[in-house]
Amino acid sequence: MRFKAVIFDMDGTLLDTLEDIALAMNHTLARHGLPLYPIAAYRHFVGSGASELTRRVLPPDTPETIRQHILADFLARYRETWNIHTRLYPGIPELLDLLIARGLHLAVLTNKPQEFAERCMAAYLAHWPFQLVLGLDGVTPPKPHPAGPQRIMSHLGLPATAFLYLGDTDVDMSTAREVGMFAVGVTWGFRPEAELVAAGANAIIHHPHEAASLLEAPLLPSEEANTPAPPQE
């Protein structure tokens, strides 16, 4: 098979976390006397980490000290309510079973804080042997910086061309394309198909079971000749 590993984004790809994030932020905004947003609006606010989420929901002239205070309040609230409505997307368990059965390595790359990424893995994804879970850990820069996928490449000892990368935002497509991975846009998540196409997705899928057909694509001779070695840590 062309592909030996799959990197998943978490929010909007593996897990539907939108309602818990939105309710936690709206609770925080209400405490500070700020306007609230419909849950659907958060589809465009999430994807770049909690700090950027906070910036997007606040007026642009909000002082940095206030923004940091609201960020801390949001994280405290989310820590209490993160798993009330969160769930695996339909078809994800079956896809993960298939990938494991075919011997592929699995990893997660998310802009979620590492603490919450690990909580989500333990609660919803512990059944499957993911090799690495990278969130915002204070060391790895957020997506679309290439450091995250490069760490996964190094950890698994595989070149970029051995990876499928599944994500639901333009940030994910940019991350995958930056390092030469095969970028797969998923439409069951938070962003529209047009955004994924515009960001350079190599393929678009509308249900997790469609990922299976991508595994059969052979490595082209030109790609094989130009396949770089994985980065060294």
Sequence and secondary structure as in RCSB ss.txt:
>XXXX:A:sequence
MRFKAVIFDMDGTLLDTLEDIALAMNHTLARHGLPLYPIAAYRHFVGSGASELTRRVLPPDTPETIRQHILADFL
ARYRETWNIHTRLYPGIPELLDLLIARGLHLAVLTNKPQEFAERCMAAYLAHWPFQLVLGLDGVTPPKPHPAGPQ
RIMSHLGLPATAFLYLGDTDVDMSTAREVGMFAVGVTWGFRPEAELVAAGANAIIHHPHEAASLLEAPLLPSEEA
NTPAPPQE
>XXXX:A:secstr
    EEEE SBTTTEE HHHHHHHHHHHHHHTT     GGGGGTT SS HHHHHHHHS TT  HHHHHHHHHHHH
HHHHHHTTSS EE TTHHHHHHHHHHTT EEEEEEEEEHHHHHHHHHHHSTTS  SEEEEE SSS  TTSTHHHH
HHHHHHT  GGGEEEEESSHHHHHHHHHHT EEEEETTSSS HHHHHHTT SEEESSGGGHHHHTT    HHHHH
T       
